[in-house]
Amino acid sequence: MEIERWERSEEISDAEKKVIQETWSRVYANCEDVGVSILIRFFVNFPSAKQYFSQFKHMEDPLEMERSLQLRKHARRVMGAINTVVENINDSEKVSSVLALVGKAHALKHKVEPIYFKKLTGVMLEVIAEEYANDFTPEAHGAWTKMRTLIYTHVTAAYKEVGWAQ
């Protein structure tokens, strides 16, 4: 599997880590609503991703998705995992360990194709940039782009480690 240029993890500078943490603190204050917005847009833009969720895979209406307790629960889990990564951004071993657990669970238990992490992190950046436009400066966008790559490369590394072959 050839690695695209953007998939190579670039070092996140201390200044960028600070920007990520500052931006995230505002986002995480509304974690459930933002998480739900991210998942709804993800499922609307990539409906094939719903196949992995028996509880809401047949939902088409974004309002119905928004009211789904299972979708809200998953949104909180996604946001919680990202929060753990952001909180531990200065501890590369902790970040790697958290994302490896996410990757292994999604590869082995849920059988989710890894490309969905690239798509989900892209949607995450779009939603954050729109909902927090005043905080999402070009500097923040650059820092979050590196964070997106970090998340994706660590998660997919876990897929490779468990011998994902789909």
C-alpha positions as CSV (number, residue, x, y, z in Angstrom):
1,M,0.0,0.0,0.0
2,E,1.6,3.2,-1.1
3,I,1.4,6.1,1.3
4,E,0.2,9.3,-0.1
5,R,2.2,12.4,0.7
6,W,-0.3,13.9,3.2
7,E,-0.4,10.6,5.0
8,R,3.2,10.9,6.2
9,S,2.9,12.2,9.7
10,E,4.6,15.6,10.0
11,E,6.0,16.7,13.4
12,I,3.5,18.9,15.2
13,S,5.4,21.9,16.7
14,D,4.9,23.0,20.3
15,A,3.1,26.2,19.0
16,E,0.8,24.0,16.9
17,K,0.1,21.7,19.8
18,K,-1.0,24.7,21.8
19,V,-3.3,26.0,19.0
20,I,-4.8,22.5,18.7
21,Q,-5.5,22.4,22.5
22,E,-6.9,25.9,22.6
23,T,-9.2,25.3,19.6
24,W,-10.2,21.9,21.0
25,S,-11.1,23.3,24.4
26,R,-13.8,25.4,22.7
27,V,-15.0,22.5,20.5
28,Y,-15.1,20.0,23.4
29,A,-17.2,22.3,25.5
30,N,-20.0,21.3,23.1
31,C,-18.6,17.8,22.5
32,E,-21.9,15.9,22.0
33,D,-23.5,18.5,19.6
34,V,-20.3,18.8,17.6
35,G,-19.8,15.1,17.5
36,V,-23.3,14.5,16.3
37,S,-22.8,17.2,13.6
38,I,-19.6,15.5,12.5
39,L,-21.3,12.0,12.4
40,I,-24.4,13.2,10.6
41,R,-22.3,15.0,7.9
42,F,-20.1,11.9,7.6
43,F,-23.1,9.6,7.1
44,V,-24.8,12.0,4.7
45,N,-21.6,12.4,2.6
46,F,-20.5,8.8,2.9
47,P,-23.7,6.7,3.4
48,S,-21.8,3.5,2.9
49,A,-20.2,4.1,6.3
50,K,-23.5,3.4,7.9
51,Q,-23.2,-0.3,7.1
52,Y,-21.1,-0.7,10.2
53,F,-23.8,0.5,12.5
54,S,-26.8,-1.8,12.9
55,Q,-28.7,0.7,15.1
56,F,-28.8,3.5,12.6
57,K,-27.7,2.1,9.2
58,H,-31.1,2.5,7.7
59,M,-31.6,6.1,8.8
60,E,-31.7,8.5,5.9
61,D,-33.1,11.6,7.6
62,P,-30.5,13.8,9.3
63,L,-33.1,14.8,11.9
64,E,-33.8,11.2,12.7
65,M,-30.0,10.6,13.1
66,E,-29.7,13.6,15.4
67,R,-32.4,12.1,17.7
68,S,-30.8,8.6,17.7
69,L,-29.5,7.8,21.2
70,Q,-27.0,5.3,19.6
71,L,-25.6,7.9,17.3
72,R,-25.2,10.4,20.2
73,K,-23.5,7.7,22.2
74,H,-21.1,7.0,19.4
75,A,-20.5,10.7,18.9
76,R,-19.5,11.0,22.6
77,R,-17.1,8.1,22.2
78,V,-15.5,9.6,19.1
79,M,-15.1,13.0,20.7
80,G,-13.8,11.4,23.9
81,A,-11.1,9.5,22.0
82,I,-10.0,12.7,20.2
83,N,-10.1,14.5,23.5
84,T,-7.7,11.9,25.0
85,V,-5.4,12.4,22.1
86,V,-5.5,16.2,22.4
87,E,-5.0,16.1,26.2
88,N,-2.0,13.9,25.7
89,I,-0.6,15.5,22.6
90,N,2.8,16.0,24.3
91,D,3.0,12.2,25.2
92,S,3.6,10.5,21.9
93,E,3.4,7.0,23.5
94,K,0.0,7.7,25.0
95,V,-1.3,9.1,21.7
96,S,0.0,6.1,19.9
97,S,-1.5,3.7,22.4
98,V,-4.9,5.3,22.3
99,L,-5.1,5.4,18.5
100,A,-3.7,1.8,18.3
101,L,-6.6,0.7,20.5
102,V,-9.1,2.5,18.2
103,G,-7.5,1.1,15.1
104,K,-7.4,-2.5,16.4
105,A,-11.0,-2.4,17.6
106,H,-12.2,-1.1,14.3
107,A,-10.1,-3.5,12.3
108,L,-10.7,-6.7,14.3
109,K,-14.1,-6.3,16.0
110,H,-16.0,-3.9,13.7
111,K,-14.3,-4.7,10.4
112,V,-14.3,-1.1,9.3
113,E,-12.3,-0.2,6.2
114,P,-9.5,2.1,7.2
115,I,-10.3,4.6,4.4
116,Y,-13.3,5.7,6.5
117,F,-10.9,7.2,9.1
118,K,-9.5,9.5,6.4
119,K,-13.0,10.5,5.4
120,L,-14.2,11.0,9.0
121,T,-11.2,13.1,10.0
122,G,-11.8,15.3,6.8
123,V,-15.4,15.8,7.8
124,M,-14.3,16.6,11.4
125,L,-12.0,19.4,10.1
126,E,-14.8,20.8,7.9
127,V,-17.3,20.9,10.7
128,I,-14.9,22.4,13.2
129,A,-13.8,25.0,10.6
130,E,-17.4,26.0,10.0
131,E,-18.8,25.9,13.5
132,Y,-15.7,27.6,15.0
133,A,-14.7,29.9,12.1
134,N,-13.4,32.7,14.3
135,D,-11.0,30.2,16.1
136,F,-10.1,28.3,12.9
137,T,-7.4,30.6,11.7
138,P,-5.0,29.5,8.9
139,E,-2.5,28.6,11.6
140,A,-5.2,26.4,13.4
141,H,-6.1,24.8,10.1
142,G,-2.5,23.9,9.4
143,A,-2.1,22.5,12.9
144,W,-5.4,20.5,12.7
145,T,-4.4,19.2,9.2
146,K,-1.3,17.7,10.9
147,M,-3.4,16.3,13.7
148,R,-5.7,14.7,11.2
149,T,-2.8,13.0,9.5
150,L,-1.4,11.9,12.9
151,I,-4.8,10.3,13.8
152,Y,-5.1,8.6,10.4
153,T,-1.5,7.3,10.3
154,H,-1.6,5.9,13.8
155,V,-5.0,4.2,13.3
156,T,-4.0,2.7,10.0
157,A,-0.7,1.5,11.5
158,A,-2.7,-0.5,13.9
159,Y,-4.6,-2.0,10.9
160,K,-1.3,-3.1,9.4
161,E,-0.1,-4.4,12.7
162,V,-3.0,-6.8,13.0
163,G,-2.6,-7.9,9.4
164,W,-5.7,-6.2,7.9
165,A,-6.4,-7.6,4.5
166,Q,-9.7,-6.6,3.1
